[in-house]
């Protein structure tokens, strides 16, 4: 299995470098994922860490015009076949178990393979909410997302993707990429490093939930529907 040959998010960075910053739509992200240039295979150390069940993270920072972006890519192997992990990824209300500090998530509307999803994070006095335009590609097990700028949003900008791929031993590899600007001001400036760390942990939290309390719900033999 050639894990490093489809390091999707690094292709987005290559697109940044070649064309300058353009806010991506979900379709633009899918196009970027298909590009071959700029991909960087996993190192031997990263592959060993994946095999041990550890989270592999490649963080990054970018200044694009007025946007102060943090994010990167992270990968996690999960002890469940891809169809089960994909079922979990489409279970929107369960995102509260898989995304740091997420208090509420729901599908607002759904048309074909497009979903509008409301997300709300809470931690003490902090309350962050926004709407995501998502594009679900079931046959490829790819999901891309962008902030809906036409609706209320506490985050200045964000876009990214999830993919689920087979991994040796009947397991799955979750790939996650995101770039986000959490906003301006003292509060945002204080939170930015912490939010960056939280974002990169998403695949690890997914693994904990899918292999733990969510396991029976998402096993391929389980017919529980996703919402």
N, C-alpha and C positions, 0 to 999 in steps of 0.2 A: 504493500500500500504506500503510495507516494504522497505523504501528508503535506509536504511543503509546496507541492505544485499548485495548490489552490489557496494560497494565503490571501484571502479576498480583500481584506481591508487595506493592505499595503498597496494594492492596485489603485485604491482611491487616492492614497497619498501620491502615487505616481501621476495620477490625473491632475491633482492639485499643482504639482510641479510643472507639468507640461502646458497647462492651459490657464493657470491663475485661478483664484478662488471664484467659484460660482455656487450659490446655494443649491444643493442637490434636491431634486424630487426623488421619490422612491424609485421611479423608473431610471433616473440617472444613476442611482446606486447600483441597480441591477446591471446596467451597461458597464459601469466601472468594474464590477465583479468579474465580468467576462473577459477583461483585458489580461493579456499575458505579461506585459511589461511591468517591471518594478516589484515582482514577487520575490520574496526571500524565504528559502526553505527553512524548516526548523533546524536548529543546531542539534548536535548529538545530546547535549545536556537537556534541551527542551523536550526532545523525544523521550528521554529517560524519565523526566519529570511527569510527562503525560502518562507514560506506562505505569508510574507509581500512583496515579490518581491525583496528582498535584495540579494546581492552576498555573498555567503559563501566561504571562502578561508582557505585552510590549506597549508601555505607555508613551504618550507623546503630548507635546504642546505646540500650538500653532497660532500665529497672529495673522489673520486674514482680513485686511481692511480694518474696520472697526471691531471685528469679532476677536475675542480672546478665547481661543478654543482649547479645551483639554479633552483627552480621551485616549484612543489607541485601540488595541485589539487584545483579546484574551481567549484562551482555549481551555476546555475541560473535557476529560473522558468520563463518561457516565456508564454505570453498570446496568444498561438497559438497551434493547435494540432500538434502532432509529424511529420506528413507527410509534413506540411508546413515548420517546422523548419529544417527538413532533406533536403528539397529542397533548403533552404537557404545555408545550410552547403556545398552543392555540387555546388553552384554558385560561382565558383572560382574568376571571375573578381570582384565580390561584396565583396571579402575579404577586400578590401580597406576601406570599411565601418565598418568592424567587428574586425579588428586587429590593434592595436595601431601603428601609424606611417607607416603603409604599403602604399606605393605609387603605387605599381604595382603587379599584380598576374595573372598568366596565366597557362593553361594546356599545357605543351610541348608535351606530348605524352600520349596515353591511350591504354592499352591492357587489355581487359576483365575488371577485377575489380582493376587493378593497374593504377595509374596515376602518371606521373612525373610533378611536379608543380614548376614553377619558382616564387620566392618571392623577393621583393626588398623594403627595408625600407629606408626612408629619413627623416632627421631632421637637418636642418642647414648643417654643414659640415659633418655630419654623413651619410654614405651610406653603408648599409649592404645588401648583396644579397646572395642567396643560392638556392639550388634545394632540393625539398622534394620528397622522394619516399612515396607514399600514397597507402594504401590498403582500399578500400571501400567495406563494407559489407552491402548491401542494406536491406537484410531481417532482420538484427539485428539493423540496423541504427548505425553502428559503423564505425569509420574512424580512422586509425592509421597512423602515419607518422614518418619518420626518415630523417635526413640529408643525401643526396647522397654525400658520401665522395669522389667519383670518379669525381665529377664536382667542379668547383670553388665555394668556400663557405667562407664567412666572419666570420661565427660562427664555433667554433671548433667542437662542437657536439650538437645534439639535437634530442630528440624523444618524442613522446607523443601520445595522443588519444583524440577523441571526441566521445561521445555517446549522443543519443537523446532518451528519454524514456517518456512514458505517465505519466502525473501527474494529480491529482484530479482536477475536474472542467473543463475538456477538455483542460488543459494546458499541457506544456511539461517541462521536466527537462533536461537541458544541463549539462553534466559532461565533464570536461576538465582537462587533466593532461599533464604536461610537465616537462622535466629535460633538462637543456641546460648549456653548457659552452660557454660564450660569447667571450672567448679568453684571451690573456695576454696583458701586457703593461699598461701604465698609463691611457690611454683613456678607455680601457676595465674595468680597476679597478674602475675608476670613474663612469662608466655607470652601472656596475653590479647591485647595489641596485635599481637603477631606472628601469632597464630592468626587474628585478624580479617583481616589482610592475606592470609594463605594461603587462607582460605576464599573470598574474593572473586576469587581468581585461577583458580578451577576452570574456567570457560568458556574462558579463554585456554589453559590446559593441554590441555583437550579439543581445541581447534583445532590446537595444535601436533602432537598425536599423530594426529588424524584426517587432517590434511593431509600428515603425514609418514609415519612407520613404519607407521601403521595404514591408510593410504589404500587399498591393494589389498584389504585385508580387508573394508572397509566400502563400497566402491563399489557402487551399486545392482545392477550386473551380476554382482557376486560373491555366490555362494550360501552363503558360509561362515556357519555357524549360530552363534548366540549362546548363552551358557550362563547 
